[in-house]
């Protein structure tokens, strides 16, 4: 019985350490962030707030979980609650640029704009 307990404990520990390891955050180019900021300003700022600050209607994207990329893509593509779907209007690469802006934040956009 102790072998089974040891095996189960070992398996549980392996799963725990594997789930604790996360891949490093993806680095986005200044161009992606700037493009995403322009897409955001054009399509998202009315509900989510200019520069992602003080959203009047939509959720505060500054607090969107950075490890939920697929949830973001799905929400933007198909819509969620009162948010309309943007999948017919935005190309997948534009949604990726938008994600880059959301993940990097407005400060990164301002910094990348200064280097131009």
C-alpha positions as CSV (number, residue, x, y, z in Angstrom):
1,X,0.0,0.0,0.0
2,X,2.9,2.4,0.7
3,X,4.2,2.0,-2.9
4,X,0.8,3.1,-4.2
5,X,0.8,6.0,-1.9
6,X,4.3,7.0,-2.9
7,X,3.4,6.7,-6.5
8,X,0.3,8.8,-6.1
9,X,2.2,11.4,-4.2
10,X,4.9,11.5,-6.8
11,X,2.3,11.8,-9.6
12,X,0.5,14.6,-7.8
13,X,3.8,16.5,-7.2
14,X,4.7,16.1,-10.9
15,X,1.4,17.6,-12.0
16,X,1.7,20.4,-9.5
17,X,5.1,21.5,-10.7
18,X,4.1,21.1,-14.3
19,X,1.1,23.4,-13.8
20,X,3.2,25.9,-11.9
21,X,5.5,26.3,-14.9
22,X,4.3,28.9,-17.4
23,X,5.8,29.8,-20.7
24,X,7.4,33.2,-20.7
25,X,5.2,36.0,-21.9
26,X,5.4,36.6,-25.6
27,X,7.2,39.8,-26.7
28,X,5.4,41.9,-29.2
29,X,7.0,44.3,-31.6
30,X,6.5,48.1,-31.3
31,X,4.7,47.9,-34.7
32,X,2.2,45.4,-33.4
33,X,1.5,47.4,-30.3
34,X,1.1,50.6,-32.2
35,X,-1.1,48.9,-34.8
36,X,-3.2,47.4,-32.0
37,X,-3.5,50.8,-30.3
38,X,-4.9,52.3,-33.6
39,X,-7.4,49.4,-33.9
40,X,-8.4,49.8,-30.3
41,X,-8.9,53.6,-30.7
42,X,-11.0,53.0,-33.8
43,X,-13.1,50.1,-32.6
44,X,-12.9,49.5,-28.9
45,X,-12.4,52.8,-27.1
46,X,-16.0,53.9,-27.1
47,X,-16.9,51.1,-24.7
48,X,-13.6,50.2,-23.1
49,X,-12.3,53.7,-22.6
50,X,-9.7,55.8,-24.4
51,X,-6.3,54.3,-23.9
52,X,-8.0,51.5,-21.9
53,X,-8.7,54.0,-19.0
54,X,-12.0,54.4,-17.2
55,X,-14.3,52.2,-19.4
56,X,-17.8,53.7,-19.5
57,X,-19.5,50.4,-20.5
58,X,-17.2,47.5,-21.2
59,X,-14.8,45.7,-19.0
60,X,-11.5,47.2,-17.9
61,X,-9.0,45.6,-20.3
62,X,-6.1,46.6,-18.2
63,X,-7.1,43.8,-15.8
64,X,-7.8,41.2,-18.5
65,X,-5.9,38.0,-17.5
66,X,-2.7,37.9,-19.7
67,X,-2.8,34.1,-19.7
68,X,-6.2,34.0,-21.4
69,X,-5.3,34.7,-25.0
70,X,-7.8,32.3,-26.5
71,X,-10.6,33.7,-24.4
72,X,-9.7,37.2,-25.7
73,X,-9.6,36.1,-29.3
74,X,-12.9,34.2,-28.9
75,X,-14.6,37.2,-27.2
76,X,-13.4,39.7,-29.9
77,X,-14.2,37.3,-32.8
78,X,-17.6,36.1,-31.6
79,X,-18.7,38.8,-29.2
80,X,-19.6,38.4,-25.5
81,X,-22.6,39.6,-23.6
82,X,-23.4,43.1,-25.0
83,X,-20.1,43.3,-27.0
84,X,-20.7,42.7,-30.7
85,X,-18.6,40.2,-32.7
86,X,-15.7,41.7,-34.6
87,X,-14.6,38.6,-36.5
88,X,-16.2,39.7,-39.8
89,X,-14.5,43.1,-39.5
90,X,-11.1,42.3,-38.1
91,X,-8.6,39.9,-39.6
92,X,-6.9,37.4,-37.3
93,X,-3.6,39.3,-37.5
94,X,-5.4,42.5,-36.4
95,X,-6.9,40.7,-33.4
96,X,-3.4,39.6,-32.6
97,X,-2.2,43.2,-32.8
98,X,-5.1,44.3,-30.6
99,X,-4.0,41.6,-28.1
100,X,-0.4,42.9,-28.2
101,X,-1.7,46.3,-27.3
102,X,-3.9,45.0,-24.5
103,X,-1.1,42.9,-23.0
104,X,1.6,45.6,-23.4
105,X,-0.6,48.4,-22.2
106,X,-0.8,52.0,-23.0
107,X,2.6,52.8,-21.5
108,X,4.3,50.5,-24.0
109,X,2.3,52.1,-26.8
110,X,3.4,55.6,-25.7
111,X,7.0,54.4,-25.4
112,X,7.0,52.9,-28.9
113,X,5.5,56.0,-30.3
114,X,8.3,58.1,-28.9
115,X,11.0,56.1,-30.6
116,X,9.6,56.9,-34.1
